[in-house]
């Protein structure tokens, strides 16, 4: 009888141990293709990133939290990726990754309109890093043509890393195409990997099988333009834009309805649910949104309030040198008129407008 009791106890302990291990393993696998390291903390209410979640990774400095209240999904993030990146600064990209201060609000119940609205930043990855498929690089011709350079081409080295990402002068790391490490981190084993949210609230996915094809094609014919140049930080390069449309420039592509599976905004309805697809072919990431959205797209020079909001990490209403980034950090002493080690709104009013070369590598 005593032996039976001991065996029973061992079976209970064994079962409970297996149950705990199974729960722990499931918790890791549901958030990552490879198990999270011990420095990464993920808490999730419903084992899905459609619910509240917190994503922190001490090794990369990631700090992203998402909470849902009423019809709003609010993401507060420092926009640092939860994965390895390329070396920055590096060839083609002279900028250093730094923490940002971002709050995003997405509709929980997005409303589809079917009217494409152009956006520069269509959405944000689950880790808080933004998608920005276009670039700020332009070839300008004396004959009046302007050609926007694509991120993926052989004309200019933009310093993209293995995540199809690089860094803006502000220190903001961002994805121009399929975010390789994000796909690996959030792979749940299914073909469609949930990678982010668009600003209209619809989810963004990546298809591992590359099943869903975009509906963009290279245009026929050749480009026009004479005496064309591309301005860099150091000099001006002469560029010959003539030749067939090969994908070097955004204007090389045209949308041909029905030629692929996806609509003009790289979206599709699957099982009655509309979503955007990040693809390996142009447009890579949606350049427009099909849902109701209100965005304050950055156009030109940011306002003083925007500068303070973006850089004032301790919310004291002024900027120290360690808080500033880009050209503002490089010329901090020139703008700090009273030499007190801080920039206030009155000093920011006299900031010079940056030239085009200062805004490169967007």
ZALOKOL-465811 format. One record per residue (C-alpha): residue number from 1; x, y, z. Coordinates in Angstrom, 2 decimals, padded with zeros to 5 digits. Example, Ala and Ser with C-alpha at 12.3 -4.5 7.8 and 13.67 -1.06 7.14 Angstrom:
n = 1; east = 012.30; north = -004.50; up = 007.80
n = 2; east = 013.67; north = -001.06; up = 007.14
This chain:
n = 1; east = 000.00; north = 000.00; up = 000.00
n = 2; east = 002.88; north = 002.30; up = 000.90
n = 3; east = 004.50; north = 001.63; up = -002.46
n = 4; east = 001.28; north = 002.44; up = -004.31
n = 5; east = 001.05; north = 005.78; up = -002.46
n = 6; east = 004.64; north = 006.68; up = -003.39
n = 7; east = 004.08; north = 005.82; up = -007.06
n = 8; east = 000.89; north = 007.87; up = -007.13
n = 9; east = 002.71; north = 010.86; up = -005.64
n = 10; east = 005.48; north = 010.56; up = -008.21
n = 11; east = 002.93; north = 010.43; up = -011.03
n = 12; east = 001.21; north = 013.57; up = -009.76
n = 13; east = 004.53; north = 015.42; up = -009.45
n = 14; east = 005.57; north = 014.22; up = -012.91
n = 15; east = 002.28; north = 015.32; up = -014.48
n = 16; east = 002.39; north = 018.71; up = -012.80
n = 17; east = 006.00; north = 019.24; up = -013.90
n = 18; east = 005.15; north = 018.37; up = -017.48
n = 19; east = 002.18; north = 020.70; up = -017.36
n = 20; east = 004.30; north = 023.63; up = -016.18
n = 21; east = 006.98; north = 022.97; up = -018.79
n = 22; east = 004.37; north = 022.70; up = -021.53
n = 23; east = 002.80; north = 026.02; up = -020.54
n = 24; east = 006.19; north = 027.73; up = -020.47
n = 25; east = 007.15; north = 026.37; up = -023.88
n = 26; east = 003.80; north = 027.43; up = -025.37
n = 27; east = 004.16; north = 030.93; up = -023.98
n = 28; east = 007.45; north = 031.35; up = -025.82
n = 29; east = 006.44; north = 029.77; up = -029.09
n = 30; east = 003.24; north = 031.74; up = -029.49
n = 31; east = 005.22; north = 034.97; up = -029.70
n = 32; east = 008.38; north = 033.95; up = -031.50
n = 33; east = 009.71; north = 031.67; up = -034.20
n = 34; east = 012.77; north = 031.17; up = -032.03
n = 35; east = 012.38; north = 031.12; up = -028.26
n = 36; east = 012.76; north = 034.47; up = -026.52
n = 37; east = 015.98; north = 034.87; up = -024.57
n = 38; east = 015.84; north = 035.34; up = -020.82
n = 39; east = 016.22; north = 039.12; up = -021.12
n = 40; east = 013.00; north = 039.47; up = -023.11
n = 41; east = 009.68; north = 039.84; up = -021.34
n = 42; east = 006.36; north = 039.48; up = -023.17
n = 43; east = 003.03; north = 039.61; up = -021.40
n = 44; east = -000.10; north = 039.06; up = -023.42
n = 45; east = -003.69; north = 038.76; up = -022.23
n = 46; east = -005.07; north = 036.57; up = -025.01
n = 47; east = -002.06; north = 034.88; up = -026.66
n = 48; east = -002.52; north = 037.23; up = -029.61
n = 49; east = -001.20; north = 040.64; up = -030.48
n = 50; east = -004.75; north = 041.85; up = -031.06
n = 51; east = -005.06; north = 042.10; up = -027.27
n = 52; east = -003.13; north = 044.16; up = -024.71
n = 53; east = 000.55; north = 043.26; up = -024.60
n = 54; east = 003.90; north = 044.47; up = -023.32
n = 55; east = 007.09; north = 043.78; up = -025.24
n = 56; east = 010.41; north = 044.44; up = -023.51
n = 57; east = 013.88; north = 043.24; up = -024.38
n = 58; east = 016.78; north = 044.38; up = -022.22
n = 59; east = 019.40; north = 043.27; up = -024.73
n = 60; east = 018.05; north = 045.61; up = -027.41
n = 61; east = 016.40; north = 048.22; up = -025.19
n = 62; east = 012.94; north = 047.52; up = -026.63
n = 63; east = 010.04; north = 048.95; up = -024.65
n = 64; east = 006.62; north = 048.75; up = -026.30
n = 65; east = 003.22; north = 048.48; up = -024.64
n = 66; east = -000.21; north = 048.25; up = -026.22
n = 67; east = -003.49; north = 048.79; up = -024.40
n = 68; east = -007.04; north = 048.75; up = -025.71
n = 69; east = -009.69; north = 051.10; up = -024.41
n = 70; east = -013.08; north = 051.54; up = -026.06
n = 71; east = -012.37; north = 051.63; up = -029.81
n = 72; east = -008.71; north = 052.60; up = -029.61
n = 73; east = -005.57; north = 050.47; up = -029.61
n = 74; east = -002.85; north = 052.70; up = -028.13
n = 75; east = 000.79; north = 051.83; up = -028.62
n = 76; east = 003.44; north = 053.60; up = -026.53
n = 77; east = 006.95; north = 052.76; up = -027.69
n = 78; east = 010.57; north = 053.85; up = -027.79
n = 79; east = 010.72; north = 052.39; up = -031.33
n = 80; east = 013.80; north = 050.26; up = -030.64
n = 81; east = 013.62; north = 046.89; up = -032.45
n = 82; east = 013.56; north = 043.63; up = -030.47
n = 83; east = 016.12; north = 041.99; up = -032.75
n = 84; east = 019.58; north = 042.32; up = -034.19
n = 85; east = 020.23; north = 045.00; up = -036.80
n = 86; east = 023.01; north = 045.89; up = -039.17
n = 87; east = 025.91; north = 048.11; up = -038.11
n = 88; east = 024.94; north = 051.77; up = -037.94
n = 89; east = 026.56; north = 054.10; up = -038.84
n = 90; east = 027.70; north = 052.19; up = -041.88
n = 91; east = 028.30; north = 052.47; up = -045.63
n = 92; east = 025.38; north = 054.32; up = -047.21
n = 93; east = 023.83; north = 055.30; up = -043.87
n = 94; east = 025.75; north = 057.59; up = -041.47
n = 95; east = 023.10; north = 057.61; up = -038.72
n = 96; east = 022.99; north = 055.95; up = -035.29
n = 97; east = 019.93; north = 054.14; up = -033.92
n = 98; east = 018.47; north = 055.89; up = -030.90
n = 99; east = 015.32; north = 055.60; up = -028.81
n = 100; east = 012.30; north = 057.59; up = -029.94
n = 101; east = 009.23; north = 058.78; up = -028.11
n = 102; east = 006.15; north = 057.63; up = -029.97
n = 103; east = 002.47; north = 057.11; up = -029.21
n = 104; east = 000.25; north = 055.60; up = -031.89
n = 105; east = -003.52; north = 055.16; up = -031.84
n = 106; east = -005.19; north = 052.59; up = -034.09
n = 107; east = -008.93; north = 051.98; up = -034.45
n = 108; east = -009.91; north = 048.61; up = -032.96
n = 109; east = -012.82; north = 048.36; up = -035.41
n = 110; east = -011.42; north = 049.79; up = -038.67
n = 111; east = -013.80; north = 051.05; up = -041.36
n = 112; east = -013.08; north = 050.08; up = -044.94
n = 113; east = -013.81; north = 052.83; up = -047.50
n = 114; east = -012.27; north = 051.44; up = -050.68
n = 115; east = -010.83; north = 054.87; up = -051.45
n = 116; east = -007.02; north = 054.69; up = -051.42
n = 117; east = -005.36; north = 057.46; up = -049.43
n = 118; east = -001.63; north = 058.00; up = -049.90
n = 119; east = 000.49; north = 057.81; up = -046.74
n = 120; east = 004.20; north = 058.08; up = -046.15
n = 121; east = 004.17; north = 055.90; up = -043.04
n = 122; east = 001.44; north = 053.27; up = -043.54
n = 123; east = 001.82; north = 051.45; up = -040.24
n = 124; east = 003.88; north = 050.20; up = -037.34
n = 125; east = 005.35; north = 046.78; up = -036.60
n = 126; east = 004.29; north = 044.92; up = -033.45
n = 127; east = 007.61; north = 045.88; up = -031.85
n = 128; east = 006.99; north = 049.62; up = -032.31
n = 129; east = 009.23; north = 050.20; up = -035.32
n = 130; east = 007.51; north = 052.04; up = -038.17
n = 131; east = 007.14; north = 051.02; up = -041.81
n = 132; east = 008.20; north = 053.64; up = -044.32
n = 133; east = 008.57; north = 052.10; up = -047.79
n = 134; east = 009.44; north = 055.22; up = -049.78
n = 135; east = 012.63; north = 057.26; up = -049.64
n = 136; east = 013.62; north = 060.93; up = -049.70
n = 137; east = 016.14; north = 060.34; up = -052.48
n = 138; east = 015.37; north = 062.20; up = -055.72
n = 139; east = 017.05; north = 062.51; up = -059.10
n = 140; east = 016.21; north = 065.95; up = -060.55
n = 141; east = 016.52; north = 066.82; up = -064.23
n = 142; east = 017.05; north = 070.25; up = -065.77
n = 143; east = 014.23; north = 069.41; up = -068.17
n = 144; east = 011.79; north = 069.34; up = -065.23
n = 145; east = 011.50; north = 065.62; up = -064.45
n = 146; east = 011.95; north = 064.35; up = -060.90
n = 147; east = 012.43; north = 060.68; up = -060.15
n = 148; east = 011.97; north = 059.28; up = -056.64
n = 149; east = 014.56; north = 056.56; up = -055.99
n = 150; east = 013.30; north = 053.28; up = -054.57
n = 151; east = 014.95; north = 051.69; up = -051.54
n = 152; east = 015.75; north = 048.51; up = -053.47
n = 153; east = 017.89; north = 049.35; up = -056.49
n = 154; east = 021.52; north = 049.38; up = -057.62
n = 155; east = 021.91; north = 053.09; up = -058.34
n = 156; east = 022.48; north = 054.36; up = -054.79
n = 157; east = 023.62; north = 052.57; up = -051.65
n = 158; east = 021.14; north = 053.49; up = -048.90
n = 159; east = 022.73; north = 051.26; up = -046.31
n = 160; east = 019.82; north = 048.86; up = -045.79
n = 161; east = 020.52; north = 045.99; up = -043.42
n = 162; east = 019.33; north = 042.36; up = -043.49
n = 163; east = 015.94; north = 043.51; up = -042.13
n = 164; east = 015.44; north = 045.77; up = -045.15
n = 165; east = 015.78; north = 048.70; up = -042.77
n = 166; east = 018.07; north = 051.60; up = -041.96
n = 167; east = 018.18; north = 054.76; up = -039.81
n = 168; east = 016.95; north = 058.30; up = -040.31
n = 169; east = 018.97; north = 061.34; up = -039.12
n = 170; east = 016.67; north = 061.49; up = -036.08
n = 171; east = 017.89; north = 058.04; up = -035.04
n = 172; east = 014.62; north = 056.35; up = -036.02
n = 173; east = 015.14; north = 052.80; up = -037.27
n = 174; east = 012.46; north = 051.87; up = -039.86
n = 175; east = 011.54; north = 049.15; up = -042.35
n = 176; east = 011.41; north = 049.73; up = -046.10
n = 177; east = 010.36; north = 046.18; up = -046.93
n = 178; east = 009.85; north = 042.74; up = -045.43
n = 179; east = 011.15; north = 042.97; up = -041.84
n = 180; east = 013.08; north = 039.69; up = -041.76
n = 181; east = 013.68; north = 039.46; up = -038.01
n = 182; east = 010.14; north = 040.57; up = -037.17
n = 183; east = 008.78; north = 037.77; up = -039.33
n = 184; east = 010.99; north = 035.27; up = -037.50
n = 185; east = 010.14; north = 036.64; up = -034.05
n = 186; east = 006.37; north = 036.61; up = -034.51
n = 187; east = 006.03; north = 033.47; up = -036.63
n = 188; east = 003.31; north = 031.28; up = -035.08
n = 189; east = 003.76; north = 028.47; up = -037.59
n = 190; east = 001.05; north = 029.57; up = -040.01
n = 191; east = 001.63; north = 030.94; up = -043.51
n = 192; east = 000.39; north = 034.42; up = -042.58
n = 193; east = 002.57; north = 036.08; up = -039.95
n = 194; east = 001.05; north = 039.04; up = -038.13
n = 195; east = 003.74; north = 041.75; up = -038.27
n = 196; east = 001.97; north = 045.02; up = -037.45
n = 197; east = -000.95; north = 047.40; up = -037.68
n = 198; east = -001.74; north = 049.97; up = -040.36
n = 199; east = -002.77; north = 053.42; up = -039.21
n = 200; east = -006.36; north = 052.81; up = -040.29
n = 201; east = -006.50; north = 049.87; up = -037.85
n = 202; east = -006.33; north = 046.98; up = -040.30
n = 203; east = -003.64; north = 044.37; up = -039.54
n = 204; east = -000.48; north = 043.86; up = -041.58
n = 205; east = 000.71; north = 040.35; up = -042.45
n = 206; east = 003.52; north = 038.62; up = -044.30
n = 207; east = 002.96; north = 035.43; up = -046.30
n = 208; east = 005.83; north = 032.99; up = -045.88
n = 209; east = 004.79; north = 031.14; up = -049.04
n = 210; east = 004.65; north = 034.39; up = -051.03
n = 211; east = 001.22; north = 033.24; up = -052.16
n = 212; east = -000.40; north = 036.66; up = -052.64
n = 213; east = 000.96; north = 038.70; up = -055.54
n = 214; east = 000.89; north = 042.51; up = -055.84
n = 215; east = -000.88; north = 044.09; up = -058.81
n = 216; east = 001.94; north = 046.40; up = -059.88
n = 217; east = 003.89; north = 046.03; up = -063.12
n = 218; east = 006.88; north = 047.74; up = -064.67
n = 219; east = 005.79; north = 050.29; up = -067.25
n = 220; east = 006.55; north = 049.90; up = -070.93
n = 221; east = 008.66; north = 052.41; up = -072.81
n = 222; east = 011.56; north = 054.54; up = -071.62
n = 223; east = 012.10; north = 057.43; up = -069.21
n = 224; east = 012.52; north = 061.05; up = -070.24
n = 225; east = 014.91; north = 063.59; up = -068.76
n = 226; east = 018.19; north = 065.33; up = -069.57
n = 227; east = 020.99; north = 066.73; up = -067.44
n = 228; east = 019.83; north = 064.87; up = -064.36
n = 229; east = 021.64; north = 064.89; up = -061.02
n = 230; east = 021.48; north = 063.25; up = -057.62
n = 231; east = 022.64; north = 065.30; up = -054.64
n = 232; east = 024.52; north = 063.56; up = -051.83
n = 233; east = 026.02; north = 064.88; up = -048.62
n = 234; east = 029.39; north = 065.40; up = -050.24
n = 235; east = 028.81; north = 066.08; up = -053.92
n = 236; east = 026.43; north = 065.98; up = -056.85
n = 237; east = 026.33; north = 063.00; up = -059.18
n = 238; east = 025.33; north = 063.08; up = -062.82
n = 239; east = 022.68; north = 060.48; up = -063.51
n = 240; east = 021.47; north = 059.15; up = -066.87
n = 241; east = 017.80; north = 058.34; up = -066.38
n = 242; east = 017.16; north = 057.21; up = -069.94
n = 243; east = 016.37; north = 053.58; up = -070.57
n = 244; east = 013.62; north = 051.12; up = -069.79
n = 245; east = 011.68; north = 051.20; up = -066.54
n = 246; east = 013.63; north = 048.74; up = -064.40
n = 247; east = 012.34; north = 049.50; up = -060.90
n = 248; east = 015.03; north = 051.98; up = -059.86
n = 249; east = 012.41; north = 054.70; up = -059.44
n = 250; east = 008.92; north = 054.62; up = -057.96
n = 251; east = 007.47; north = 055.94; up = -061.21
n = 252; east = 008.74; north = 052.84; up = -063.03
n = 253; east = 005.75; north = 050.95; up = -061.65
n = 254; east = 002.06; north = 051.19; up = -062.45
n = 255; east = -000.96; north = 049.59; up = -060.83
n = 256; east = -002.78; north = 047.16; up = -063.10
n = 257; east = -006.06; north = 046.14; up = -061.49
n = 258; east = -006.58; north = 042.40; up = -061.46
n = 259; east = -003.04; north = 041.55; up = -062.53
n = 260; east = -002.31; north = 040.16; up = -059.07
n = 261; east = -004.11; north = 039.12; up = -055.91
n = 262; east = -003.74; north = 042.37; up = -054.00
n = 263; east = -005.41; north = 045.74; up = -054.46
n = 264; east = -003.80; north = 049.14; up = -055.03
n = 265; east = -002.81; north = 049.38; up = -051.35
n = 266; east = -001.41; north = 045.81; up = -051.25
n = 267; east = -004.54; north = 044.71; up = -049.39
n = 268; east = -006.81; north = 041.70; up = -049.64
n = 269; east = -009.87; north = 040.21; up = -047.95
n = 270; east = -009.27; north = 036.71; up = -046.57
n = 271; east = -012.01; north = 034.80; up = -044.76
n = 272; east = -014.08; north = 037.97; up = -044.69
n = 273; east = -011.32; north = 040.06; up = -043.06
n = 274; east = -009.45; north = 042.86; up = -044.82
n = 275; east = -005.69; north = 043.09; up = -044.28
n = 276; east = -002.51; north = 044.47; up = -045.82
n = 277; east = 000.31; north = 042.24; up = -047.03
n = 278; east = 004.00; north = 043.04; up = -046.82
n = 279; east = 005.47; north = 041.50; up = -049.96
n = 280; east = 008.83; north = 040.74; up = -051.51
n = 281; east = 007.85; north = 042.58; up = -054.69
n = 282; east = 006.83; north = 046.22; up = -055.25
n = 283; east = 005.24; north = 048.04; up = -053.48
n = 284; east = 006.79; north = 045.87; up = -050.69
n = 285; east = 004.77; north = 047.78; up = -048.08
n = 286; east = 001.51; north = 049.59; up = -048.80
n = 287; east = 001.88; north = 053.17; up = -050.03
n = 288; east = -001.79; north = 053.93; up = -049.33
n = 289; east = -004.61; north = 052.92; up = -046.97
n = 290; east = -008.14; north = 051.74; up = -047.73
n = 291; east = -009.67; north = 052.48; up = -044.34
n = 292; east = -010.73; north = 055.65; up = -042.58
n = 293; east = -007.63; north = 057.34; up = -041.25
n = 294; east = -006.58; north = 060.72; up = -039.93
n = 295; east = -002.86; north = 061.26; up = -040.10
n = 296; east = -000.60; north = 064.21; up = -039.55
n = 297; east = 001.94; north = 063.28; up = -042.17
n = 298; east = 005.25; north = 065.05; up = -041.79
n = 299; east = 005.58; north = 067.55; up = -044.59
n = 300; east = 008.71; north = 069.63; up = -044.58
n = 301; east = 009.97; north = 071.24; up = -041.42
n = 302; east = 008.48; north = 070.05; up = -038.10
n = 303; east = 006.87; north = 072.62; up = -035.84
n = 304; east = 008.48; north = 073.70; up = -032.57
n = 305; east = 005.87; north = 071.75; up = -030.65
n = 306; east = 006.66; north = 068.63; up = -032.68
n = 307; east = 010.39; north = 069.02; up = -032.04
n = 308; east = 009.85; north = 069.32; up = -028.32
n = 309; east = 007.41; north = 066.42; up = -028.21
n = 310; east = 009.71; north = 064.10; up = -030.16
n = 311; east = 012.95; north = 064.86; up = -028.35
n = 312; east = 011.97; north = 065.98; up = -024.84
n = 313; east = 012.35; north = 062.56; up = -023.20
n = 314; east = 012.00; north = 063.82; up = -019.60
n = 315; east = 009.07; north = 066.16; up = -020.37
n = 316; east = 010.67; north = 069.22; up = -018.77
n = 317; east = 009.80; north = 071.56; up = -021.66
n = 318; east = 013.38; north = 072.03; up = -022.85
n = 319; east = 016.02; north = 070.04; up = -024.70
n = 320; east = 019.42; north = 069.05; up = -023.37
n = 321; east = 022.19; north = 068.14; up = -025.77
n = 322; east = 021.73; north = 064.43; up = -025.05
n = 323; east = 018.07; north = 064.69; up = -026.06
n = 324; east = 018.68; north = 066.32; up = -029.44
n = 325; east = 019.38; north = 064.39; up = -032.61
n = 326; east = 020.56; north = 065.00; up = -036.16
n = 327; east = 021.60; north = 068.51; up = -037.30
n = 328; east = 020.20; north = 070.00; up = -034.10
n = 329; east = 022.65; north = 067.97; up = -032.02
n = 330; east = 025.59; north = 068.78; up = -034.29
n = 331; east = 025.06; north = 072.54; up = -033.95
n = 332; east = 023.68; north = 072.56; up = -030.42
n = 333; east = 026.14; north = 075.17; up = -029.12
n = 334; east = 025.23; north = 077.59; up = -031.94
n = 335; east = 021.51; north = 077.44; up = -031.06
n = 336; east = 022.09; north = 077.60; up = -027.29
n = 337; east = 022.35; north = 081.39; up = -027.19
n = 338; east = 022.62; north = 081.74; up = -023.41
n = 339; east = 025.01; north = 078.78; up = -023.02
n = 340; east = 022.92; north = 077.19; up = -020.28
n = 341; east = 023.07; north = 073.71; up = -021.80
n = 342; east = 019.42; north = 073.68; up = -022.86
n = 343; east = 017.33; north = 074.72; up = -025.84
n = 344; east = 013.97; north = 076.35; up = -025.19
n = 345; east = 011.19; north = 077.37; up = -027.56
n = 346; east = 012.51; north = 080.91; up = -028.05
n = 347; east = 015.87; north = 079.53; up = -029.21
n = 348; east = 014.24; north = 076.96; up = -031.49
n = 349; east = 012.39; north = 079.71; up = -033.34
n = 350; east = 015.58; north = 080.72; up = -035.12
n = 351; east = 016.50; north = 077.29; up = -036.46
n = 352; east = 017.67; north = 077.45; up = -040.10
n = 353; east = 015.83; north = 075.36; up = -042.67
n = 354; east = 017.87; north = 072.21; up = -043.45
n = 355; east = 019.01; north = 071.73; up = -047.02
n = 356; east = 018.19; north = 068.63; up = -049.00
n = 357; east = 021.51; north = 066.92; up = -048.32
n = 358; east = 020.91; north = 067.13; up = -044.57
n = 359; east = 017.67; north = 065.18; up = -044.99
n = 360; east = 019.20; north = 062.24; up = -046.87
n = 361; east = 018.81; north = 058.59; up = -045.94
n = 362; east = 015.15; north = 058.89; up = -045.04
